[in-house]
Every structure is written in C-alpha cells, then in structure tokens.
Amino acid sequence: MGLEMAPVEEERSPEQPELQIYPLCRYYFGARDARPCAGETAADRALRLKANFAARGLRTCVHGVLLVELSGHPHVLLLQVRNSSFLLPGGRLRPAEQDVQGLKRKLSSKLAAADRNGDHHWQIGECIGMWWRSEFEARPFPYPPPNTRAPKECVKLFLVRLPMARQFVVPRNLKLLAVPLSQIHDNPQLQLVHPVSVRTWRRWHKDIHTFLKASLRKRLI
C-alpha cells in the first residue's frame, strides 16, 4: 500500500508526472563513516558567512523534500544532527553550480554510499519554495527583501521524487528520520534548513503543505 499524489486536473501540466509516495518499509537504511562536523558557534558561523559573501557574493542553498508513506500518511525524511536539530537534506551550491546538479551532489554526499563515481539517480522535481535573506541573521522572506540591493542568501526547496525502492546510506553522526507533517507543523524544535524563527518555519511548512494539498490528490495504490 502506498500513496499516489497527482496534480488537480485543471492545474496539471502535461510535463508534470504524477507523484507517487511509497511505503517506508520499501526503503533500506544503512550507515557509513561519519562526516567531519564543524563545532562552530552561531557567532563563528555568522563571521564565516560574511567572509564568504565578501569573496563570492550571494549564497545559494538547495534542499530536497523527500516523502514516504507510513500508516497512510505522508512523512518527510529529515536528517537529525547532534540530537538537537533537524534538517532537510541539501546545502550550499558551489560557485556557478546549477541548482539540480548541486542538489544531486548534496543528496549523494549525505544519503548515499561514499562512491564518488557513482550515479545515484536522484530525480529532482518542482521547486516548491524560494526564500531570501537580506542579512544572515535576518529572517527570510518568500521574495527578495525590499530596500535591499544585495540579498545575502537564497534558499530553494525542491521536491525529490523517490523510486519504489531505494537504499539510503547515512553518515554515522547523522540520523535519517521519517517525520509526519502533523509533527512538523508549529514545532519550534525543527529547524529544517538552518536556524530560523518559528514564524519562518510555519511559512516553510505552509509551502510544502499547500503544494501537497492544493496541487495533488491522494489515493491508495
């Protein structure tokens, strides 16, 4: 049993395939060597981001929304870091790197076996959210901030279409969890991209929930 979600007929484009969400039990979860994890403070991170902006300009981050079915409800796959924060898999793009290629690289580095030459066949779908920061400490907006000549960061959320079965191999210092949308909503402990305000996460959750509810229909397969 699984969930199949397809766009409402009048809003669906011919190029947009149906979204099928498969049961969690069809996926295998393994572990590999831990990834180096920087133990920087919030102040250290702010200084690093400012230095990178001065050298490279706008910071662009891409994150994947991976959905599975459990107990008849869609769940989002999240990475748990240090038993304290939860993140959508993804990260910063390299200079001149394209969104899709960068997200595939990030997904492979965090959710697949450590094979530099492997093709992990990530299927990147629609961009379902885009957010901008005027300053690294400021809360993001769903549009370029007004009265800002040079936004500091752009964060994009992409739907990742999972196959019927897949192997996830996660570094030992991370945990991959399936979290129901009902637990994500209004939960201040979940900082899915990097530390954000509760209000910001509520709007991110609204983007994901609206996409699933308004653009897709659910039926059992």
C-alpha positions as CSV (number, residue, x, y, z in Angstrom):
1,M,0.0,0.0,0.0
2,G,1.2,3.5,-0.7
3,L,0.1,6.9,-1.6
4,E,-0.2,8.4,-5.1
5,M,-0.5,12.1,-5.4
6,A,-1.3,13.7,-8.7
7,P,-2.0,17.4,-9.6
8,V,-5.6,18.5,-9.8
9,E,-6.6,18.0,-13.5
10,E,-7.2,21.7,-14.3
11,E,-3.8,22.7,-12.9
12,R,-1.7,19.9,-14.1
13,S,0.7,20.4,-17.0
14,P,1.4,17.6,-19.5
15,E,5.1,17.6,-18.5
16,Q,4.4,17.1,-14.8
17,P,4.2,13.4,-13.9
18,E,2.1,12.0,-11.0
19,L,3.8,12.0,-7.6
20,Q,3.8,8.5,-6.1
21,I,4.7,8.2,-2.4
22,Y,5.8,4.7,-1.4
23,P,5.8,2.9,2.0
24,L,8.7,3.5,4.3
25,C,9.2,-0.3,4.5
26,R,10.3,-0.4,0.9
27,Y,13.5,1.5,1.7
28,Y,16.7,0.2,3.2
29,F,18.7,2.4,5.6
30,G,22.4,1.8,6.2
31,A,25.3,3.7,7.7
32,R,28.8,4.7,6.7
33,D,31.8,6.5,8.2
34,A,30.9,9.7,10.0
35,R,31.3,13.1,8.2
36,P,33.5,15.8,9.7
37,C,31.2,18.2,11.6
38,A,32.4,21.7,12.4
39,G,31.6,22.7,16.0
40,E,31.3,26.4,15.4
41,T,29.2,28.8,17.4
42,A,26.5,31.0,16.0
43,A,28.9,33.9,16.1
44,D,31.6,32.0,14.3
45,R,29.1,30.9,11.6
46,A,28.0,34.5,11.0
47,L,31.6,35.6,10.6
48,R,32.2,32.8,8.2
49,L,29.1,33.6,6.1
50,K,30.0,37.2,5.9
51,A,33.6,36.4,4.8
52,N,32.2,34.0,2.1
53,F,29.8,36.7,0.9
54,A,32.5,39.2,0.6
55,A,34.5,36.8,-1.5
56,R,31.8,35.0,-3.6
57,G,28.6,37.1,-3.4
58,L,25.1,35.6,-3.0
59,R,25.0,32.3,-1.1
60,T,22.5,29.9,-2.7
61,C,21.3,26.8,-0.8
62,V,19.2,24.0,-2.2
63,H,17.3,21.4,-0.1
64,G,15.2,18.4,-1.0
65,V,11.8,17.4,0.2
66,L,11.7,13.6,0.2
67,L,8.3,12.0,1.0
68,V,7.4,8.5,2.1
69,E,4.2,6.9,3.3
70,L,3.7,5.5,6.8
71,S,0.4,4.5,8.4
72,G,-1.5,6.0,5.5
73,H,0.1,9.5,5.9
74,P,2.9,11.3,4.1
75,H,6.1,11.7,6.1
76,V,9.1,13.9,5.3
77,L,12.7,12.5,5.6
78,L,14.8,14.7,7.8
79,L,18.4,14.5,9.0
80,Q,18.9,14.8,12.7
81,V,22.2,16.5,13.7
82,R,23.7,16.1,17.2
83,N,20.3,15.1,18.6
84,S,19.4,18.7,18.6
85,S,18.4,19.9,15.1
86,F,16.6,18.5,12.1
87,L,17.4,19.4,8.5
88,L,16.1,18.8,5.1
89,P,19.0,17.2,3.1
90,G,20.9,19.6,1.0
91,G,23.3,22.5,1.4
92,R,25.2,25.3,-0.3
93,L,25.9,25.4,-4.1
94,R,29.4,25.8,-5.4
95,P,30.2,28.9,-7.5
96,A,28.5,28.6,-10.9
97,E,26.9,25.3,-10.0
98,Q,23.3,24.6,-11.2
99,D,20.5,24.0,-8.7
100,V,19.7,20.5,-9.8
101,Q,23.2,19.3,-10.1
102,G,24.2,20.8,-6.8
103,L,21.2,19.2,-5.0
104,K,22.1,15.8,-6.5
105,R,25.6,16.2,-5.2
106,K,24.4,17.1,-1.8
107,L,21.9,14.3,-1.6
108,S,24.6,11.8,-2.7
109,S,27.0,13.1,-0.1
110,K,24.5,12.7,2.7
111,L,22.1,10.0,1.7
112,A,24.1,7.6,-0.5
113,A,27.1,5.3,-0.3
114,A,30.5,7.1,-0.4
115,D,31.1,6.4,-4.2
116,R,32.5,9.5,-5.9
117,N,31.9,8.0,-9.3
118,G,28.5,6.5,-8.6
119,D,25.3,7.7,-10.3
120,H,22.7,7.7,-7.6
121,H,19.8,8.6,-10.0
122,W,18.2,11.4,-8.0
123,Q,15.0,12.6,-9.7
124,I,14.6,16.3,-8.8
125,G,11.2,17.7,-9.3
126,E,9.5,21.0,-8.9
127,C,10.8,24.0,-6.9
128,I,8.2,24.4,-4.2
129,G,9.6,27.2,-2.2
130,M,12.2,30.0,-2.5
131,W,13.3,32.3,0.3
132,W,15.7,35.3,0.6
133,R,17.7,36.8,3.4
134,S,18.8,40.5,3.5
135,E,21.3,39.6,6.2
136,F,22.5,36.3,7.5
137,E,21.0,36.9,10.9
138,A,17.6,38.2,9.5
139,R,14.6,36.0,8.9
140,P,14.0,35.1,5.3
141,F,11.2,36.3,3.1
142,P,9.4,34.5,0.2
143,Y,10.5,37.3,-2.1
144,P,13.7,39.5,-2.5
145,P,13.7,41.8,0.6
146,P,12.6,45.3,-0.3
147,N,15.2,48.1,0.0
148,T,18.0,45.6,-0.2
149,R,20.5,46.0,-3.1
150,A,22.3,42.7,-2.4
151,P,20.5,39.8,-0.7
152,K,22.9,37.7,1.3
153,E,21.2,34.3,0.8
154,C,18.7,32.5,-1.3
155,V,17.2,29.1,-0.1
156,K,15.3,26.9,-2.5
157,L,13.2,23.8,-1.7
158,F,12.8,21.1,-4.4
159,L,10.5,18.1,-4.4
160,V,12.6,14.9,-4.8
161,R,10.7,12.0,-6.5
162,L,11.7,8.7,-4.9
163,P,11.5,5.4,-6.7
164,M,9.6,2.4,-5.3
165,A,12.7,1.1,-3.5
166,R,16.0,2.7,-2.6
167,Q,19.0,2.4,-0.4
168,F,19.8,5.3,1.9
169,V,23.3,5.2,3.4
170,V,23.8,8.0,6.0
171,P,27.0,9.0,7.9
172,R,27.0,7.6,11.4
173,N,27.0,11.0,13.1
174,L,23.6,11.8,11.4
175,K,20.2,10.1,11.7
176,L,17.6,9.9,8.9
177,L,14.1,10.1,10.3
178,A,10.6,10.0,8.8
179,V,8.6,12.7,10.4
180,P,4.8,13.2,9.8
181,L,3.7,16.6,8.7
182,S,1.4,16.8,11.7
183,Q,4.5,16.8,14.0
184,I,6.4,19.4,11.8
185,H,3.6,22.0,11.9
186,D,4.2,24.6,14.6
187,N,7.1,22.7,16.1
188,P,9.8,25.2,17.1
189,Q,12.4,22.4,17.6
190,L,12.5,21.6,13.9
191,Q,14.9,24.0,12.1
192,L,14.8,22.3,8.7
193,V,17.3,24.3,6.7
194,H,19.4,26.2,9.3
195,P,18.3,28.1,12.5
196,V,15.2,30.1,11.7
197,S,12.4,31.7,13.6
198,V,9.2,29.8,14.4
199,R,7.2,32.1,12.2
200,T,9.6,31.4,9.2
201,W,9.3,27.6,9.7
202,R,5.5,27.9,9.8
203,R,5.6,29.6,6.4
204,W,8.0,26.9,5.0
205,H,5.7,24.2,6.3
206,K,2.8,26.1,4.6
207,D,4.6,26.0,1.3
208,I,5.1,22.2,1.5
209,H,1.6,21.5,2.8
210,T,-0.1,23.8,0.3
211,F,1.8,22.1,-2.6
212,L,0.6,18.7,-1.4
213,K,-3.0,19.7,-0.6
214,A,-3.8,22.1,-3.4
215,S,-1.8,20.6,-6.3
216,L,-2.0,16.9,-5.5
217,R,-4.8,14.4,-4.8
218,K,-4.3,11.3,-2.7
219,R,-5.5,7.7,-3.5
220,L,-4.4,4.3,-2.3
221,I,-2.5,2.0,-4.7
